[in-house]
Amino acid sequence: MEPLSDQEIQFFKEEGYLIKKQVMDPGLIALARERLWDSASDTMDPKDPDTWIGPIEEHRDDQGNVRGGYGWKYRQIGSQEWIVRMLPRDLTIWSMAEKLLGKGNVVVPDRIRGIYCILPQGDQPEKPTTCHTDGHPFHLGVVGYIGDVPPKGGGFTVWPKSHRKLYFDYHSSHRNEPTEQHEKDIAYFNQQTYVDCHGQAGDIIFWHHRLAHAAGHNRSRQIRQAVLYDFRRKDMDQVMEEPPSQDMWRDWPGIC
């Protein structure tokens, strides 16, 4: 697979996200789905979808694993070599990240966030989908699906072009230091049309670190299962001390 075409790079620049189909290794995906159940609630049966419907009881352990409501985050698994190799260290995905951020510029991954799940809501009333931006410093996010995600199935949800406003709504280029304008712009984007990035196991979504996004509400009968990682450049300690650059793509050699 070619790393990224000029057309795809231009789409990412304009829209703030990019979907790539069938990138991750199917064998590692199957292993991730199997291992996910190591951290499941005692009330959940992998063979019985009726037991997957939230909300579930709150649980948090000293390994960073969290369950509760409609969320389930299996973070402990994120340091295992094979799961890192499935997402950020996959040769194709790594080459795409380096294409955008510059060869030799990107921190070599040693873990991922973990497996993040959104449980079905069952017959609960549907709620509005609202956006946010992440507070921790990174450049390029990637979400990988380890199970099929139908429309309205809890997929990664984005507000196209929002990064072009929100990047400048911070005092720091990468720290979580929002200006007063940030809250106003988030309110504005919550009135705009979003994109539900539904897809199949093996699909990935790249996204800019200041893109407005959300985990969609899961109105399906299956669990939304995804792995997440945040690419960052090696000079992050320096650049996050700086205000947003007038050229928001200054640190992205692959984007003209």
Helices and strands as residue ranges (DSSP letters): H 6-15, E 17-20, H 26-36, G 37-39, G 49-52, E 56-60, E 66-69, E 71-74, G 76-79, H 81-86, H 91-101, E 114-118, E 140-145, E 156-158, H 163-166, H 180-189, E 195-197, E 204-208, E 213-215, E 224-231, H 236-239
